[in-house]
Amino acid sequence: MEKQKLLYEGKAKKVYATQDPKLLIVAYKDDATAFNGQKKGTIQGKGAINNRMTNLLMARLEREGIPTHLVEELSDRETLVKKVSIIPVEVIVRNIAAGSFSKRYGVEEGLEFDAPTLEFSYKNDALGDPLLNDDHIFALGLASREELALVRKYALDVNRLLKEIWRACGVILVDFKVEFGRLENGTIVLADEISPDTCRLWDAKTREKLDKDRFRRDLGGVEAAYAQVMERLAKGL
C-alpha cells in the first residue's frame, strides 16, 4: 500500500490517502505541542515510539473485543488504518487527579478516585476544546444516544484493560484521552493513538512522570521517558 495525496496534517500526525478509498496511512511526527498549540517543540524519536506503542496496544485491545481502526504497521512511523469519520468528541478517562482536572477543581494532584471519572470535550482547537455533557453532545448533533452509550462502554473497557497492561509494566495509568470514529457502515471503532502523548503514565514505585507532562512542564528527560515506557511495554506484552 502506497501513500498518495496528503489529506490532513495535525499536531502529531499526517494522514494520507491510498489506492483503496477505505484505507489510509497515518504517519507519526516528532513534533510536540502543548496548551492547545501555544507551546511547540520536538521530541526526538517520539513518532516511532508512538506508532509502535499505539499498534501494540490497539492489537491487544482488538483481541479483547474492542474494535479499532488498526490494519497493519507499515514501517517504524507509518501505519495502515481503516478510514473513519472522527466523532468530534475527545473522551478523557481519569483514575487519578492530575493536569487540568486538578487545576479546574482545586484538587491536589495524585488523589485517587474511587471509580474512573469520564469527561467529554468538544474537539475544536479554535474554541479551546471546551467540556461537554451528554445533552451538549446531543444538542450539537455530535453523536446519537446509542453511539454515546457505546463510546462510554468502550472507553471504560479500554481503561480497565490499559490499567492491567501498564500495571504489569510497573506503570500507573493516571488518565488518558481517546477518540472514536465511524466506519462507512456506521460501526464505532477506537481511532487516533494511545501513547505518552495521550496518556499520563507514572512509575508505580516513584511516581516519576513518564509522559508528555515532562515536555509540558519543562522537566527534562522527555526522550528518555518515552523510550523507557516503550521498553517496559515491549517486555510486558
N, C-alpha and C positions, 0 to 999 in steps of 0.2 A: 504494500500500500504506500502510495507516494503523496507527499504534500502538494497541494495545489494553491488556490487563492487564500491569502490571509483574510480570515473573516472577522477576527476580533483580537485586540491586544489589550490585556488588563494589566494590573499592577504586578502580577507574578507569573502570568502565563500568556502564551499566544495560542490561538485556535485556527487551524487550517482546514479547508475543505479537502476531500479526497475524491477519487473517481466514483466512489459509492456515495450517493446522496444521504444515506442513513448512517454514515460513519465519518468521524472527524479525527484529526490528530491534534493532541494537546502537547505543546512544547513548554517546558518549565524554565523560567529565567532565574538568574541570581539576584535580580533587583529586589529590594526590600523597601517597604513603605510602612508608615505608622500614622496614627491620628488622622485617618481619612486623607492620607497622602501628603500631610503637612511636613512629615519627616521622610526623607528619602536617603537611600544608601544601597550598598551592595554587600551581600553575604556570599563569599566565595564558596562554590560547591553546593549551595542551597538547592539549586534547581534539580541536580541529580539526586540528592538525598530526598527531596520532597516527592519526586517522581517515583522513586523506588519504594519509599515508605507507604505512599498512598496506594500503590498497586498491591503491595504485600497485605496491607490491612483490608483493602476492598475485596481481594480474593478470599481472605479469611471470612469476612462478613457475608460474602456470597454463599460460602459453604454453610454458613449458619442460617441461611434463609432470607437474607436481606438483599433485594435486587439492587444492582449498581450499574453505572454506565460503562464499567471496565470491559474492554475486549481483549487487548493484548499490549504488553510492553514492547515497544519497537527498538528503543535504544536507551542510553542512560538518562536522557532528558525528554524523550518523546513516547507517548502512549496513544494507542488507537482506542477510541471510545465511541459509544453509541451517541448519535445526535439526539439531544434533548432540548426541550423548551424549558429554560430555567424558571422555576417559580420564584418571583422576586421577594422572597421572604427568607431572611437568614435565621436559622434555627440554632439557638445557643442553649447548651445544657451545662449546668453548673453543679458541681459536687461540693465545692469549697469556695468561700467568698474570696474574690480577687478582682483586680482590674477595675473596670467601670462599675461593677456591682458594688464593690466596697466604697468607691468614690461617691456613687449616686445615693446610696442609702446610709452612709456613715458607719459602715460595718468594718471591723478590723479584718485585714487580710489574714486568711488562714482558718477562719471559722468554718467548721464542717457542718453541712446541712444534714438534717435527719433524713431527707429524701432529696433526689435530684430536683433542681429548680430549672424549669423550662422557660425560655424567653424567645420572643419573635421580634425581629426588626425589619423594617422596610429596606430592601436592597436598593438604595438610591443615594449615591455619593453627594449629589447636589443638595440633598436635604439633610445630610449627616446621618443617614441610616437610623431614623427615629424608631423607638419602640412601638410595637403594635400589640393590640389584644385581638382575640378571636373576632369580635364584632368589627374592628377596623379592617381585618383581612377580608371579611365577607362584604363589607360596605364598598371596599375598593375593588372587589371582584378578583382578588389575587388567587384565591383557591376556594373550592366548594367545601361544605361541611364534611363531606365524606373524605375528600382529599386531605383536609387538615387533620382529621382524626387519624388517618393512616400515617401522615407525616409525624404526628405526635408519637404514635406507637413505634414507628421505625427509629425515631430519634432516641427514645428511651431504651429500645433494644440495643442500638448502637452503643449507647453509654454503658450499658451493663457488660457488653462483650469487650469493649475497649478497656474498661476498668480491669477486667480479668487479664487481658493480654498484657497491659502495662504493669499490673501488679507482679506478674511473673517475671518481669524485667527489672524489678526493683524501682519502679517509677509510679508516682501518683498522678492520676488523671484529674486535674483540678477542674478544668472546663474545656469546652470545645465548641466550634461553630461548624455547621454543615449546611449544605444546600441540596435541594431536591429538584428534579426536573421531570417533565412528562415526555415519554416516548411518543412516536407518531400515533400510536393506538390509544394514548391516554394513560398508559401504565406509569405509575410513580416510581422513580428509581433514585437512589443516592447518587449525587454527582459531585463535581468540584474536586476537593482534595482533603486528605487527613494527614496533617504534618505538624511540625513545630511552629509553622506559620499560623495554623488554625486551632491548635491545642495548647493549653497551658500544662506543662509537664514538670513535675518536681521530683528530685531524688527522694526516694522513700525514707532514707536514713537522715540525710542532712537538710532536706527541703531546698536544696540548691535549685535555682531555676534553670531549666534545660530547653528553653523555647524562645520565641521572638521577644519576650519581655527583656531579654538581655540586650537586644537592639533598641527596643523602645526606651529603656531606662539607662542606656549607656553603661551597662555593667561590664562590658568587655567579654572576651572569650565566646563570642557568638558562634563562630565556625566550629570551635571545639565542642560546644554544647550540642549542636546539630549532629555532628559526627558521632558523639557519644550515644545519643538516643538511637541513632540508626544502627550502631554496632550492637547495642543491647537488644533492640528489636530483632535483628537478624539472628542473634543467638537464641533469643526467647522463642521465636517461631520455629 
